[in-house]
Amino acid sequence: MVTDPAAILVMLLAVLALIFWFGETVPGKKLFSIVPSLVFCYFLPTTLTTLGVLPAESVLYDWIKAYLLPTSLMLLILALDVPGIIRLGPKALVMMLAGTAGVVIGAPIALWIFSSWVPPDTWQGMTALSGSWIGGGANMVALAEVAGTSNSMFGMMVIVDVSVANVWMGVLLYMAGQQQRIDRLTRADMSAIEDLKRRVAEFTAKTTRVASLTDLMMIAAVGFGGMWLATLAGRYAGNVTAIFDATIWKFIIVTAIAAALSFTPVRRLEGAGASRIGSVMLYLLVASIGAHADFTHMKEAPVLVAVGAVWMLCHVTVLLAVAWMIRAPIFFVAIGSQANIGGAASAPIVASAFHPSLAPVGVLLAILGYVLGTYAGLLAMYLLRTVAGA
């Protein structure tokens, strides 16, 4: 029914606006506390495509993937505060990296166990999901593009993400209520927690401000400028090297550019909402991918949820083993995990369950996950492809 690219864009934005408006209502808050809004941002466009309202193919979808995806990554990574993360203390960083290692190690193990029961292209879908479980939605979309994940497999991985990650988040929230008991049992060192709260409060006070028109123009220029530089450099690198193709190079380079800019005054744009604008692009990306998909191609989802459960078990095992060795408080375990698995959207929720002033810690570590998501996801892709024999 709708084929004009401009009309499709309007439809997708209208769907997203409706979802977020509903999320501000009392019923919406209750619903989205159980099922994240990201699921609806994906599956409502899928429903419209299944009903024939939106087309499964459009030049708009390709444009969004090619240009808005790297721009979104640029703005989400821009807020990276390397000195701030280092000041959080070594245990927070160790647990964050342990969570990343658990995702990378667990992926090929889970695929190997279920190799006889899953579709041949599962390794591509798991590559995409590794991006989400290390970084966030933008990394998931980026690695899906790199691995050549089909739209139907991407849709099934969204189901796995929601089914498995939400159960684990519920476990983490329960752990927050048992924090003192668990830390006494493990004899964890709590000395860094109070100092951590003070530093977080100072960081929050320094970065937040009302965005001016100049700020918004700068955010747009930095985001799209970084995207275009990465696109040009990716094309050149893809032509002169045989390591990666132009698409992979584009995502590697845009991540590097954003991380480098995070050491400059440009990083202050985060206080004016750079990551929020990046999130708008991210949700539009998810909606456009949802419009590609078809519900009839999701019959393999149940076994893939089992794959995801084993994968998550590997992640948790690595986290708990490392925490026991370094006597890390359960807060660092929870936030190190959720910064990987949930990203910036849910890591602050878990952090604030331990203490409201700790919510920005989840954001800081989740931003680090955006950087690790692309690179560690490429490593996971190599391991998965090896197991699959692709």
N, C-alpha and C positions, 0 to 999 in steps of 0.2 A: 504493500500500500504506500509506503514511503521509500522513495529511491533517491531523491535529490540529496547530495551530501550535506548541504546547509540544513535541510529539514531533518536529516538523521541526527545531526549535531544538536539541534534544538530538542529533539525527542530524548536523546540521551541525557542532556543537561536537565530537562524537565523531570525525568525519572530520578536523577540524583537529588535534585532539589526537593522533590516530594519525600524521598527517603529520609533526608536529613531534617526536613521540617517535622516529619512524623517522629523522628528520634527525639525531638524536643518536647513532645507531649508525654503525659504520664503513661499511657499504654505503650508508646514507643520506647520509652526508657526501660520499661519492664521487659519488653520483647527483646530489645537489643542487648540487655544484660545477659540474656540467654543465648541468642543467636546474633553474632556481630553484624553490623550494617553492611560490611563488605560482602557478605553472602547475598544480600538483597541487591546490592549494586551489580553483582554478577548475574544473578538468576532472573531478575525482572526483565532485563534486555533479552536474555535467552528465551523467556516466555513470549516476549513480543515477536521475536524471530520465529519461534515455533508456530505462533498464530498467524504469521504472514504479514505482520505490521511492519517489521524492519527486515531489510535484506540480509542474507548471510554473508554477502561479499559487497564491499564498497571501497572506493579509493580513500574515503575518509578514515576507515580503519587502518589502512596502510600508512597514511600520513601521521596519524596519532602515534602509531608504534615507532615510526622512523624519527619523529621530531619531538613529540611531547614526552616520550619515555626517557631519553637522555637528559632532557631539560628538567624533568621531575627529579631524577637522580642528582643532578647538579645542585638543585635547591635543597634537597633533603640532606645531602652530605655537607653542605656549606657550613652548617652549624657545628661541625666537629670541633671539640675543644680538647686537643691532645694534652696540654698541660693540666687542664682541669681533671681529665680522666686519670692521669698519672697521680695527681694529688689525692684521688679517692683511696689510694693505697693499693699495694700489690695484690692483696687477696681478692679485691673486686675484679681486677683485671684478669687474674688467674682463673677465677670462676667463669668469667665471660669467655675467655679463650677455651676453657675446658668444655663449656657448652657448645662452642663452635666445633671443637674436635669431636665431640660426641655425635654431632649431626653428620660430619664428614665420614667418620668411621662407621656409624650405624647404617648409612645408606647402602653401601655394597653388601653388608651383612644381611640386611632385611631382604634385599633383592635376591641374593643367593638362596636364602631359605625358601622363598616363594617363587623361584624362577619357573617352576613347572606349572604354576596356576595363574600367572599374570600375562597380559598381552605383551607382544614383542617390543612395543614402543614404551613400556613402563619406565625404562631408564631415562627416557627424555622427560617424562612427566615428573619423575623423582628429582631430576636435575632442576627443574623449575621450582619444585617444592623446597629443595635445599636452599634456594635463594631466599624464599620466604622464611624458612626456619633458622636462617643465620642472620638475615638482614630484615627484609620487609617485602611489601607488595611490589615495589618498583624493581627490586632485585629478582623477584619471582618472574615478573614479566620479561625482564631483560634476559634472564637465563633461559626462559621458554623460547625466546626469539633466537638465542644463540644455538640451543640444542635442536631447534626445529620441532618443538612440541606441538602436536595437533591440538585444535581447539577443543575437541571432545575429551582428549586426555587431560588438558588443562582444567576443564570443568570437573573431571573426576578428582583431580588433585586438590581443587578447592574444597570438595566434600571431605577428603582425607584431612586437610588442614583444619577445617572447622571441627570435625568429629573428634580428632585425636588431641589437637592443641587445646580445645576448650575444656576437655576432661582434665588435662594436666594443669591448666590454669586454675581450675576448681580445687585441685589438690594443693597447689601453692597457696591459695587464699586460706585454705584450712590450716596449712603450716604456719601462716602468720599469727593465727590465734594460739598456736602452741609454741611460739618462738622461745620463750624462756625455758620451757621444759626441754625442748630439743637441744638448745644450746648448753644447758646443764649436762645433759646426757652425753653430748659429744665433747664437752669441756672446751668449747670454742672461746677464742679470744675476742672479747667485746670492746676492747679499748679504743678502737678506731671509730666506733659508731657515733659517739657524741661529737667528736671532731668533724666527722663527715656531715652531720646535720648542720653545723655552723657554716661550713664551706658552701654547702648547697644553698643555704639562705642568701649568702653573699652573691653567689653566681646568679641567682634568680633576680635579685635586686638590680644587678648591673645590666642585664640584657633586655628587660621588658620595657617597651615604650609604645606610644601610639604612632602608627605609620603615617608619614607624610607622603604627598604626591611624589616628591623626589625619591623617597625610599622605594616606593612601588615601581617607579621608572628604573631605578638601579637594579632592583630585583629582577625585573623583566630582561634588562640588558645583560646582566650577569648570567642568568639562566639560559637564555637563548644563545648568547655569545659563546658560552662554554660548550653548549651542544654543537654549534656549528664548527668550532675549532676542533672538537673531538671527531666530528664527522669527516672533516677534511684530513686530519691526521690519521684517522683510522683507514681511510681509503689509501693513503700513501703507504702506511705500514703494511696493509694487506697486500699491496702490489710488490713491495720490496722484500718481504719476509714470507717464509712458508710455515711459521709457527701457528698463527691464527689468521682467520679471514678478516675482512674489513669490519664486519659487524662486531666480532669479539673485541677487536682493537678499539672500536668506538666506545664500548662500555668500559674497557680498562682505562682508556685515556680520560674520559669524562670523570671517572672516579678519582683519578690522580689529580686532575685540574682542580676539582672541588676540594680535595683534601689539602692541596697546596694553598689554595685561597683561604682555607680556614686558619692559616697562620698570619693572615693579613687583616687590616681593618675591614675588609669586605665581610668578614664573618659577623660583624655587628648588624648586618642586614637581617640576621635571624631574629633579633629583637623586634624588628618591624614586621615579621611574619613571613620570611622566606620559605620556611618549611610548610606553612599553611598553604601557600600558593602552590608549592610542589605537591602537596597532598590533593589539591583540587585536580591537578593534572593526573595524578595517580588514580584517583577514582574514575576519571573519565577514561583512562586506559582500561581499567577493569571492566567498565560498562561496555566499551567497544569490543573487548574480547568476549564478553558474555553474549553480545549480539551475533558473534560468529558461531556459537555452539548450538548443539541439538540434544534435547533430552533423551532421544532414542539411542544415543551412543554411550549411555552411562550405566549399562547393565553390569559392567565389570567392577563397579564402585565398591561393593562389599568386601571382596578379597583385597582390594587396595587399601581399605581401612585397616585390615589386619596387618598388611605390610607396614602401614604408618604406625601402628601400635608397637610392633617389634622395633621399628626404627626409633621411636620415642623412648622405649625401654633402654636401648643402647645409650642414648643421650643422657638419660637419668643415671644410669650406672656409672658412666664416666664422671658426671658431676659429683655424685655422692662419694666416689672413691677419692677424688682429688680433695673434696672438702674434708674428708676424714684425715687425710695426710697432712693438710696444712692448718687444721683446726679452724676452718672458716665458719663464721656465724651463718645460721640458716638464711638470714637476710641476703647475704652474698650469693648463696646457692640459688635462692628464688629469683633474685634480680638478674643473676648471670644467665639463668635459664630463660626467663621471660624476655630479656633483651634480645636473645636469639630467636626464640620461638614466636613470640608475640609482636616484637618490634615496638616502635614508639607509641603505638596506639594503646597497647595493654601493659607494657612494662611499668609505666607510672602508676597504673591501677594496683598492680601487685606491690610495688614499692610503698605506696601510700597505705596499703593494708598493714604494713609493719609500723609506719609512722607517717603522718601527712607531709611533714617537711622533707621526706625522702623521695617524694614523687619525681623531682627533677633528675635524681640519680638514674632512674629508669630511662629517662629521655637521653641522658648523656651516653649511657652504655648502648642504648638502642641505635643512636647515631653512629657509634663505632661499628655496630653491626651492619649498617648500610654500606660502610666501606668494606668490611670483611665479606659481606654477602656475595659480591661479584667474584672476588678472587677465590675465596674458599669454595664457592659454588662451582667454579671451573675445575677445582681439584676433585670435588665430589663427582662432577660429570665424567672426568677421566676414569675414576674408579668404577662408576656405574657402567660406563661403556665397556670397560674391560670385563666386568662380570657378565654383562649381556652378550659379549662377543661381537659387538657391533663395530 
